[in-house]
Amino acid sequence: MAFIRKFKTGSGATGVQVCWKRGGEVVRTEHIGSANSEVGLEKLLKKAQKMIDEGKRSLFDLDDFNRKVEK
């Protein structure tokens, strides 16, 4: 399971990480970046969500579905 972690850095910025958990333990962490503004933070959060979404498998195989419908 992946989730986005926000935290305050020593300089007061907001850091963003993507963390993966397995069995209640964090097994991997990717640092996305840190931001000093709301606009910058939103960009980092979108980038983090995109990273999570790229790792997900589709619930349905639409290509397979379309091939069956065309027959």
Beta strands, then each sheet from edge to edge (+ up, - down):
strand 1: 2-8
strand 2: 14-22
strand 3: 25-35
sheet 1: 1+ 2- 3+
end
